[in-house]
């Protein structure tokens, strides 16, 4: 009888000591899940911002390409006029100005294109990180439900 009582008390103490460790681990897992969920939400918000920026950059690129084409056409017309009358200083100045405008617009278009590529790269990276976080979160939730 006394041995049975000792075994029961020992089992109760052992079980009572293991519960706080389990609850600490569960608390840490819940905290980790909360952190990942918050990070995931932040990244999804950033993705929305980047996608809007991508649309803006795409529109800017289209406008820049149109400006480049227009400048190139004006430059070509000015060059043709100058070639018909190479001694005319007014036509030479106009051709030079059109050439400068075309060069400036081409540089602007390259810059806009590079910005667009940067935004595309950022979107790819953020999507990759979102997928990693979603996988990690699913694994943690699966592990939590399995316990």
LUMLOKOL-968570 format. One record per atom (N, C-alpha, C): x, y, z. Coordinates in Angstrom, 1 decimal. Each point is the difference from the previous one (the first is absolute). Layout:
<node x="X" y="Y" z="Z"/>
...
//
This chain:
<node x="0.8" y="-1.2" z="0.0"/>
<node x="-0.8" y="1.2" z="0.0"/>
<node x="0.9" y="1.3" z="0.0"/>
<node x="1.0" y="0.0" z="0.9"/>
<node x="0.9" y="1.1" z="0.0"/>
<node x="0.8" y="0.1" z="-1.3"/>
<node x="0.4" y="-1.1" z="-0.5"/>
<node x="0.7" y="0.0" z="-1.3"/>
<node x="-0.9" y="0.6" z="-1.1"/>
<node x="-1.2" y="-0.4" z="0.0"/>
<node x="-1.0" y="0.5" z="-1.0"/>
<node x="-0.1" y="1.5" z="0.1"/>
<node x="-0.1" y="0.5" z="1.2"/>
<node x="-0.1" y="1.4" z="0.3"/>
<node x="1.2" y="0.8" z="-0.5"/>
<node x="1.2" y="-0.6" z="0.3"/>
<node x="1.2" y="0.7" z="-0.4"/>
<node x="0.1" y="0.0" z="-1.6"/>
<node x="-0.4" y="-1.1" z="-0.6"/>
<node x="0.1" y="0.0" z="-1.5"/>
<node x="-1.0" y="1.1" z="-0.5"/>
<node x="-1.2" y="0.1" z="0.5"/>
<node x="-1.0" y="1.0" z="-0.4"/>
<node x="0.5" y="1.4" z="0.2"/>
<node x="0.6" y="0.3" z="1.1"/>
<node x="0.5" y="1.3" z="0.3"/>
<node x="1.2" y="0.3" z="-0.9"/>
<node x="0.9" y="-0.9" z="-0.3"/>
<node x="1.1" y="0.2" z="-0.9"/>
<node x="-0.5" y="0.2" z="-1.4"/>
<node x="-0.9" y="-0.8" z="-0.4"/>
<node x="-0.6" y="0.2" z="-1.4"/>
<node x="-0.6" y="1.4" z="-0.1"/>
<node x="-0.7" y="0.4" z="1.0"/>
<node x="-0.7" y="1.3" z="0.0"/>
<node x="1.0" y="1.1" z="-0.1"/>
<node x="1.1" y="-0.1" z="0.8"/>
<node x="1.0" y="1.1" z="0.0"/>
<node x="0.7" y="0.0" z="-1.3"/>
<node x="0.4" y="-1.2" z="-0.6"/>
<node x="0.6" y="0.0" z="-1.3"/>
<node x="-0.8" y="0.6" z="-1.1"/>
<node x="-1.3" y="-0.4" z="0.0"/>
<node x="-1.0" y="0.5" z="-0.9"/>
<node x="-0.1" y="1.6" z="0.1"/>
<node x="-0.1" y="0.4" z="1.2"/>
<node x="-0.1" y="1.4" z="0.3"/>
<node x="1.2" y="0.8" z="-0.4"/>
<node x="1.2" y="-0.6" z="0.1"/>
<node x="1.2" y="0.7" z="-0.5"/>
<node x="0.1" y="0.1" z="-1.5"/>
<node x="-0.5" y="-1.0" z="-0.7"/>
<node x="0.1" y="0.0" z="-1.4"/>
<node x="-1.0" y="0.9" z="-0.7"/>
<node x="-1.1" y="0.3" z="0.7"/>
<node x="-1.0" y="0.9" z="-0.6"/>
<node x="0.5" y="1.5" z="-0.2"/>
<node x="0.7" y="0.5" z="0.9"/>
<node x="0.5" y="1.4" z="-0.2"/>
<node x="1.0" y="0.0" z="-1.2"/>
<node x="0.8" y="-1.0" z="-0.2"/>
<node x="0.9" y="0.0" z="-1.2"/>
<node x="-0.8" y="-0.1" z="-1.3"/>
<node x="-1.1" y="-0.8" z="0.0"/>
<node x="-0.8" y="-0.1" z="-1.2"/>
<node x="-0.7" y="1.3" z="-0.2"/>
<node x="-0.5" y="0.7" z="1.0"/>
<node x="-0.7" y="1.2" z="-0.2"/>
<node x="1.0" y="1.1" z="-0.4"/>
<node x="1.2" y="0.0" z="0.5"/>
<node x="1.0" y="0.9" z="-0.5"/>
<node x="0.3" y="-0.2" z="-1.5"/>
<node x="0.2" y="-1.2" z="-0.4"/>
<node x="0.2" y="-0.3" z="-1.4"/>
<node x="-1.2" y="0.4" z="-0.9"/>
<node x="-1.2" y="-0.3" z="0.5"/>
<node x="-1.2" y="0.4" z="-0.7"/>
<node x="0.0" y="1.6" z="-0.1"/>
<node x="0.3" y="0.6" z="1.1"/>
<node x="0.0" y="1.5" z="0.0"/>
<node x="1.0" y="0.5" z="-1.0"/>
<node x="1.2" y="-0.6" z="-0.1"/>
<node x="1.0" y="0.5" z="-0.9"/>
<node x="-0.4" y="-0.3" z="-1.5"/>
<node x="-0.7" y="-1.1" z="-0.2"/>
<node x="-0.4" y="-0.3" z="-1.3"/>
<node x="-1.1" y="1.0" z="-0.4"/>
<node x="-0.9" y="0.3" z="0.9"/>
<node x="-1.1" y="0.9" z="-0.3"/>
<node x="0.6" y="1.4" z="-0.3"/>
<node x="1.0" y="0.4" z="0.8"/>
<node x="0.7" y="1.3" z="-0.2"/>
<node x="0.6" y="0.0" z="-1.4"/>
<node x="0.7" y="-1.1" z="-0.4"/>
<node x="0.7" y="-0.1" z="-1.3"/>
<node x="-1.1" y="0.1" z="-1.1"/>
<node x="-1.1" y="-0.7" z="0.2"/>
<node x="-1.1" y="0.0" z="-1.0"/>
<node x="-0.5" y="1.5" z="-0.2"/>
<node x="-0.1" y="0.7" z="1.2"/>
<node x="-0.5" y="1.3" z="-0.1"/>
<node x="1.0" y="0.9" z="-0.7"/>
<node x="1.3" y="-0.2" z="0.3"/>
<node x="1.0" y="0.9" z="-0.7"/>
<node x="0.0" y="-0.3" z="-1.5"/>
<node x="-0.1" y="-1.2" z="-0.4"/>
<node x="0.1" y="-0.3" z="-1.4"/>
<node x="-1.3" y="0.5" z="-0.7"/>
<node x="-1.1" y="-0.1" z="0.7"/>
<node x="-1.2" y="0.5" z="-0.6"/>
<node x="0.0" y="1.5" z="-0.2"/>
<node x="0.6" y="0.7" z="1.0"/>
<node x="0.2" y="1.5" z="-0.1"/>
<node x="0.9" y="0.3" z="-1.2"/>
<node x="1.1" y="-0.7" z="0.0"/>
<node x="1.0" y="0.3" z="-1.1"/>
<node x="-0.6" y="-0.3" z="-1.4"/>
<node x="-0.8" y="-1.1" z="0.0"/>
<node x="-0.7" y="-0.4" z="-1.3"/>
<node x="-1.0" y="1.1" z="-0.4"/>
<node x="-0.7" y="0.6" z="0.9"/>
<node x="-1.0" y="1.1" z="-0.3"/>
<node x="0.8" y="1.2" z="-0.5"/>
<node x="1.1" y="0.3" z="0.7"/>
<node x="0.8" y="1.2" z="-0.4"/>
<node x="0.5" y="-0.2" z="-1.5"/>
<node x="0.5" y="-1.2" z="-0.2"/>
<node x="0.5" y="-0.3" z="-1.4"/>
<node x="-1.1" y="0.1" z="-1.0"/>
<node x="-1.2" y="-0.5" z="0.3"/>
<node x="-1.1" y="0.1" z="-1.0"/>
<node x="-0.4" y="1.4" z="-0.2"/>
<node x="0.0" y="0.8" z="1.0"/>
<node x="-0.2" y="1.5" z="-0.2"/>
<node x="1.0" y="0.6" z="-0.9"/>
<node x="1.3" y="-0.3" z="0.3"/>
<node x="1.0" y="0.5" z="-0.8"/>
<node x="-0.1" y="-0.5" z="-1.5"/>
<node x="-0.5" y="-1.2" z="-0.2"/>
<node x="-0.2" y="-0.5" z="-1.3"/>
<node x="-1.0" y="0.8" z="-0.8"/>
<node x="-1.1" y="0.4" z="0.7"/>
<node x="-1.1" y="0.8" z="-0.6"/>
<node x="0.6" y="1.4" z="-0.4"/>
<node x="0.8" y="0.5" z="0.9"/>
<node x="0.7" y="1.3" z="-0.3"/>
<node x="0.9" y="-0.1" z="-1.2"/>
<node x="0.8" y="-1.1" z="-0.1"/>
<node x="0.9" y="-0.2" z="-1.1"/>
<node x="-0.8" y="-0.2" z="-1.3"/>
<node x="-1.1" y="-0.8" z="0.1"/>
<node x="-0.8" y="-0.2" z="-1.2"/>
<node x="-0.6" y="1.3" z="-0.6"/>
<node x="-0.4" y="0.9" z="0.9"/>
<node x="-0.5" y="1.3" z="-0.4"/>
<node x="1.2" y="0.8" z="-0.6"/>
<node x="1.1" y="0.0" z="0.6"/>
<node x="1.2" y="0.7" z="-0.5"/>
<node x="0.4" y="-0.6" z="-1.4"/>
<node x="-0.2" y="-1.3" z="-0.2"/>
<node x="0.3" y="-0.7" z="-1.2"/>
<node x="-0.9" y="0.6" z="-1.2"/>
<node x="-1.3" y="0.1" z="0.4"/>
<node x="-0.9" y="0.6" z="-1.0"/>
<node x="0.4" y="1.4" z="-0.4"/>
<node x="0.3" y="0.8" z="1.0"/>
<node x="0.4" y="1.4" z="-0.2"/>
<node x="1.3" y="0.0" z="-0.9"/>
<node x="1.0" y="-0.8" z="0.3"/>
<node x="1.2" y="0.0" z="-0.7"/>
<node x="-0.2" y="-0.5" z="-1.5"/>
<node x="-0.9" y="-0.9" z="-0.1"/>
<node x="-0.4" y="-0.5" z="-1.4"/>
<node x="-0.6" y="1.1" z="-0.8"/>
<node x="-0.9" y="0.8" z="0.6"/>
<node x="-0.6" y="1.1" z="-0.7"/>
<node x="1.1" y="1.1" z="-0.3"/>
<node x="0.9" y="0.2" z="0.9"/>
<node x="1.1" y="1.0" z="-0.2"/>
<node x="0.9" y="-0.5" z="-1.2"/>
<node x="0.2" y="-1.3" z="0.0"/>
<node x="0.9" y="-0.5" z="-1.1"/>
<node x="-0.7" y="0.1" z="-1.3"/>
<node x="-1.3" y="-0.2" z="-0.1"/>
<node x="-0.7" y="0.1" z="-1.3"/>
<node x="0.0" y="1.5" z="-0.4"/>
<node x="-0.2" y="0.9" z="0.9"/>
<node x="0.1" y="1.4" z="-0.3"/>
<node x="1.4" y="0.4" z="-0.5"/>
<node x="1.0" y="-0.5" z="0.7"/>
<node x="1.4" y="0.3" z="-0.4"/>
<node x="0.3" y="-0.5" z="-1.3"/>
<node x="-0.4" y="-1.2" z="-0.4"/>
<node x="0.2" y="-0.6" z="-1.3"/>
<node x="-0.6" y="0.9" z="-1.1"/>
<node x="-1.3" y="0.4" z="0.3"/>
<node x="-0.6" y="0.9" z="-1.0"/>
<node x="0.7" y="1.3" z="-0.1"/>
<node x="0.5" y="0.6" z="1.1"/>
<node x="0.8" y="1.2" z="-0.1"/>
<node x="1.3" y="-0.2" z="-0.8"/>
<node x="0.6" y="-1.1" z="0.2"/>
<node x="1.3" y="-0.3" z="-0.7"/>
<node x="-0.3" y="-0.1" z="-1.5"/>
<node x="-1.1" y="-0.7" z="-0.4"/>
<node x="-0.4" y="-0.2" z="-1.4"/>
<node x="-0.3" y="1.4" z="-0.6"/>
<node x="-0.7" y="0.8" z="0.7"/>
<node x="-0.4" y="1.3" z="-0.5"/>
<node x="1.3" y="0.9" z="-0.1"/>
<node x="0.9" y="0.0" z="0.9"/>
<node x="1.2" y="0.7" z="0.0"/>
<node x="0.9" y="-0.4" z="-1.2"/>
<node x="0.0" y="-1.4" z="-0.2"/>
<node x="0.9" y="-0.5" z="-1.1"/>
<node x="-0.6" y="0.4" z="-1.3"/>
<node x="-1.3" y="0.0" z="-0.1"/>
<node x="-0.7" y="0.5" z="-1.3"/>
<node x="0.3" y="1.5" z="-0.3"/>
<node x="-0.1" y="0.8" z="1.1"/>
<node x="0.3" y="1.4" z="-0.2"/>
<node x="1.5" y="0.2" z="-0.4"/>
<node x="0.9" y="-0.8" z="0.7"/>
<node x="1.4" y="0.1" z="-0.3"/>
<node x="0.3" y="-0.3" z="-1.5"/>
<node x="-0.7" y="-1.1" z="-0.4"/>
<node x="0.2" y="-0.4" z="-1.4"/>
<node x="-0.5" y="1.1" z="-1.0"/>
<node x="-1.2" y="0.5" z="0.3"/>
<node x="-0.5" y="1.1" z="-0.9"/>
<node x="1.0" y="1.2" z="0.0"/>
<node x="0.5" y="0.4" z="1.1"/>
<node x="0.9" y="1.1" z="0.1"/>
<node x="1.3" y="-0.3" z="-0.7"/>
<node x="0.5" y="-1.2" z="0.1"/>
<node x="1.2" y="-0.4" z="-0.8"/>
<node x="-0.2" y="0.0" z="-1.5"/>
<node x="-1.2" y="-0.4" z="-0.4"/>
<node x="-0.3" y="0.0" z="-1.4"/>
<node x="-0.1" y="1.4" z="-0.6"/>
<node x="-0.6" y="0.9" z="0.8"/>
<node x="-0.1" y="1.4" z="-0.4"/>
<node x="1.4" y="0.6" z="-0.1"/>
<node x="0.9" y="-0.3" z="1.0"/>
<node x="1.3" y="0.5" z="0.0"/>
<node x="0.8" y="-0.6" z="-1.1"/>
<node x="-0.2" y="-1.2" z="-0.4"/>
<node x="0.8" y="-0.6" z="-1.1"/>
<node x="-0.4" y="0.6" z="-1.3"/>
<node x="-1.2" y="0.6" z="-0.1"/>
<node x="-0.5" y="0.7" z="-1.2"/>
<node x="0.7" y="1.4" z="-0.1"/>
<node x="0.3" y="0.5" z="1.1"/>
<node x="0.6" y="1.4" z="0.0"/>
<node x="1.1" y="0.0" z="1.2"/>
<node x="1.2" y="-0.6" z="-0.2"/>
<node x="1.0" y="-0.2" z="1.0"/>
<node x="0.6" y="1.4" z="0.5"/>
<node x="-0.2" y="1.1" z="-0.7"/>
<node x="0.6" y="1.2" z="0.4"/>
<node x="-0.9" y="0.9" z="0.9"/>
<node x="-1.2" y="-0.5" z="0.1"/>
<node x="-1.0" y="0.8" z="0.8"/>
<node x="0.2" y="-0.2" z="1.5"/>
<node x="0.5" y="1.1" z="0.7"/>
<node x="0.3" y="-0.1" z="1.4"/>
<node x="-1.2" y="-0.3" z="0.9"/>
<node x="-1.2" y="0.6" z="-0.4"/>
<node x="-1.2" y="-0.2" z="0.7"/>
<node x="-0.4" y="-1.5" z="0.0"/>
<node x="0.1" y="-0.6" z="-1.2"/>
<node x="-0.3" y="-1.4" z="-0.1"/>
<node x="1.0" y="-0.9" z="0.8"/>
<node x="1.2" y="0.4" z="0.0"/>
<node x="1.1" y="-0.7" z="0.7"/>
<node x="-0.3" y="0.0" z="1.5"/>
<node x="-0.4" y="1.2" z="0.5"/>
<node x="-0.3" y="0.1" z="1.4"/>
<node x="-1.2" y="-0.9" z="0.4"/>
<node x="-1.0" y="0.1" z="-0.9"/>
<node x="-1.2" y="-0.8" z="0.3"/>
<node x="0.3" y="-1.5" z="0.0"/>
<node x="0.8" y="-0.4" z="-1.0"/>
<node x="0.4" y="-1.4" z="0.0"/>
<node x="0.8" y="-0.5" z="1.2"/>
<node x="0.9" y="0.9" z="0.5"/>
<node x="0.8" y="-0.3" z="1.2"/>
<node x="-1.0" y="-0.1" z="1.2"/>
<node x="-0.9" y="1.0" z="0.1"/>
<node x="-1.0" y="-0.1" z="1.1"/>
<node x="-0.8" y="-1.3" z="0.0"/>
<node x="-0.5" y="-0.3" z="-1.2"/>
<node x="-0.8" y="-1.3" z="-0.1"/>
<node x="0.9" y="-1.2" z="0.3"/>
<node x="1.2" y="0.0" z="-0.3"/>
<node x="1.0" y="-1.1" z="0.3"/>
<node x="0.1" y="-0.1" z="1.5"/>
<node x="0.2" y="1.2" z="0.7"/>
<node x="0.2" y="0.0" z="1.4"/>
<node x="-1.3" y="-0.5" z="0.7"/>
<node x="-1.2" y="0.4" z="-0.5"/>
<node x="-1.2" y="-0.5" z="0.6"/>
<node x="-0.2" y="-1.5" z="-0.2"/>
<node x="0.4" y="-0.5" z="-1.1"/>
<node x="-0.1" y="-1.4" z="-0.3"/>
<node x="0.9" y="-0.8" z="1.0"/>
<node x="1.2" y="0.5" z="0.1"/>
<node x="1.0" y="-0.6" z="0.9"/>
<node x="-0.5" y="0.0" z="1.5"/>
<node x="-0.6" y="1.1" z="0.4"/>
<node x="-0.5" y="0.2" z="1.4"/>
<node x="-1.2" y="-1.0" z="0.2"/>
<node x="-0.9" y="0.0" z="-1.0"/>
<node x="-1.1" y="-0.9" z="0.2"/>
<node x="0.4" y="-1.5" z="0.0"/>
<node x="1.0" y="-0.4" z="-0.8"/>
<node x="0.4" y="-1.3" z="0.0"/>
<node x="0.6" y="-0.4" z="1.3"/>
<node x="0.8" y="0.9" z="0.6"/>
<node x="0.6" y="-0.2" z="1.3"/>
<node x="-1.1" y="-0.2" z="1.1"/>
<node x="-1.0" y="0.9" z="-0.1"/>
<node x="-1.2" y="-0.1" z="0.9"/>
<node x="-0.7" y="-1.4" z="-0.1"/>
<node x="-0.1" y="-0.4" z="-1.2"/>
<node x="-0.7" y="-1.3" z="-0.3"/>
<node x="0.8" y="-1.2" z="0.6"/>
<node x="1.3" y="0.1" z="-0.1"/>
<node x="0.9" y="-1.0" z="0.5"/>
<node x="-0.1" y="-0.1" z="1.6"/>
<node x="-0.1" y="1.2" z="0.6"/>
<node x="-0.1" y="0.1" z="1.4"/>
<node x="-1.3" y="-0.6" z="0.5"/>
<node x="-1.1" y="0.4" z="-0.7"/>
<node x="-1.3" y="-0.5" z="0.4"/>
<node x="0.0" y="-1.6" z="-0.2"/>
<node x="0.6" y="-0.4" z="-1.1"/>
<node x="0.0" y="-1.5" z="-0.2"/>
<node x="0.8" y="-0.7" z="1.1"/>
<node x="1.1" y="0.6" z="0.4"/>
<node x="0.8" y="-0.6" z="1.1"/>
<node x="-0.8" y="0.0" z="1.3"/>
<node x="-0.8" y="1.1" z="0.3"/>
<node x="-0.8" y="0.0" z="1.2"/>
<node x="-1.1" y="-1.1" z="-0.1"/>
<node x="-0.5" y="-0.2" z="-1.1"/>
<node x="-1.1" y="-1.0" z="-0.2"/>
<node x="0.6" y="-1.4" z="0.3"/>
<node x="1.2" y="-0.2" z="-0.5"/>
<node x="0.7" y="-1.3" z="0.2"/>
<node x="0.2" y="-0.2" z="1.5"/>
<node x="0.4" y="1.1" z="0.7"/>
<node x="0.3" y="-0.1" z="1.5"/>
<node x="-1.3" y="-0.3" z="0.7"/>
<node x="-1.1" y="0.5" z="-0.4"/>
<node x="-1.3" y="-0.3" z="0.7"/>
<node x="-0.4" y="-1.4" z="-0.3"/>
<node x="0.2" y="-0.5" z="-1.2"/>
<node x="-0.2" y="-1.4" z="-0.4"/>
<node x="0.8" y="-0.9" z="0.9"/>
<node x="1.3" y="0.3" z="0.2"/>
<node x="0.8" y="-0.8" z="0.9"/>
<node x="-0.5" y="0.0" z="1.4"/>
<node x="-0.4" y="1.1" z="0.5"/>
<node x="-0.5" y="0.1" z="1.4"/>
<node x="-1.3" y="-0.8" z="0.1"/>
<node x="-0.8" y="0.0" z="-1.0"/>
<node x="-1.2" y="-0.8" z="0.1"/>
<node x="0.3" y="-1.5" z="0.0"/>
<node x="0.9" y="-0.4" z="-0.8"/>
<node x="0.4" y="-1.4" z="0.0"/>
<node x="0.6" y="-0.4" z="1.4"/>
<node x="0.8" y="0.8" z="0.6"/>
<node x="0.6" y="-0.3" z="1.3"/>
<node x="-1.1" y="0.0" z="1.1"/>
<node x="-0.9" y="0.9" z="0.0"/>
<node x="-1.0" y="0.0" z="1.0"/>
<node x="-1.0" y="-1.2" z="-0.2"/>
<node x="-0.3" y="-0.4" z="-1.2"/>
<node x="-0.8" y="-1.1" z="-0.2"/>
<node x="0.7" y="-1.3" z="0.5"/>
<node x="1.3" y="-0.1" z="-0.3"/>
<node x="0.8" y="-1.1" z="0.5"/>
<node x="-0.1" y="-0.1" z="1.5"/>
<node x="0.2" y="1.2" z="0.7"/>
<node x="0.0" y="0.0" z="1.5"/>
<node x="-1.4" y="-0.3" z="0.5"/>
<node x="-1.0" y="0.4" z="-0.7"/>
<node x="-1.4" y="-0.3" z="0.5"/>
<node x="-0.2" y="-1.5" z="-0.1"/>
<node x="0.4" y="-0.6" z="-1.1"/>
<node x="-0.1" y="-1.4" z="-0.2"/>
<node x="0.7" y="-0.8" z="1.1"/>
<node x="1.2" y="0.5" z="0.4"/>
<node x="0.8" y="-0.7" z="1.0"/>
<node x="-0.7" y="0.1" z="1.4"/>
<node x="-0.5" y="1.2" z="0.3"/>
<node x="-0.7" y="0.2" z="1.2"/>
<node x="-1.3" y="-0.8" z="0.1"/>
<node x="-0.7" y="-0.1" z="-1.1"/>
<node x="-1.3" y="-0.7" z="0.0"/>
<node x="0.3" y="-1.5" z="0.2"/>
<node x="1.1" y="-0.5" z="-0.6"/>
<node x="0.4" y="-1.4" z="0.2"/>
<node x="0.4" y="-0.2" z="1.5"/>
<node x="0.8" y="0.9" z="0.5"/>
<node x="0.4" y="-0.2" z="1.4"/>
<node x="-1.2" y="0.1" z="1.0"/>
<node x="-0.9" y="0.9" z="-0.3"/>
<node x="-1.2" y="0.1" z="0.8"/>
<node x="-0.8" y="-1.2" z="0.0"/>
<node x="-0.2" y="-0.6" z="-1.2"/>
<node x="-0.8" y="-1.2" z="-0.2"/>
<node x="0.7" y="-1.2" z="0.8"/>
<node x="1.3" y="0.0" z="-0.1"/>
<node x="0.7" y="-1.1" z="0.7"/>
<node x="-0.1" y="0.1" z="1.5"/>
<node x="0.1" y="1.3" z="0.5"/>
<node x="-0.2" y="0.2" z="1.5"/>
<node x="-1.4" y="-0.3" z="0.4"/>
<node x="-1.0" y="0.4" z="-0.8"/>
<node x="-1.4" y="-0.3" z="0.4"/>
<node x="-0.3" y="-1.5" z="-0.1"/>
<node x="0.6" y="-0.7" z="-1.0"/>
<node x="-0.1" y="-1.4" z="-0.1"/>
<node x="0.6" y="-0.7" z="1.2"/>
<node x="1.2" y="0.4" z="0.4"/>
<node x="0.7" y="-0.6" z="1.1"/>
<node x="-0.8" y="0.3" z="1.3"/>
<node x="-0.6" y="1.2" z="0.1"/>
<node x="-0.8" y="0.4" z="1.2"/>
<node x="-1.2" y="-0.9" z="0.1"/>
<node x="-0.7" y="-0.2" z="-1.1"/>
<node x="-1.2" y="-0.8" z="0.0"/>
<node x="0.3" y="-1.5" z="0.2"/>
<node x="1.2" y="-0.4" z="-0.3"/>
<node x="0.4" y="-1.4" z="0.2"/>
<node x="0.3" y="-0.4" z="1.4"/>
<node x="0.3" y="1.0" z="0.8"/>
<node x="0.4" y="-0.2" z="1.4"/>
<node x="-1.2" y="-0.2" z="0.9"/>
//
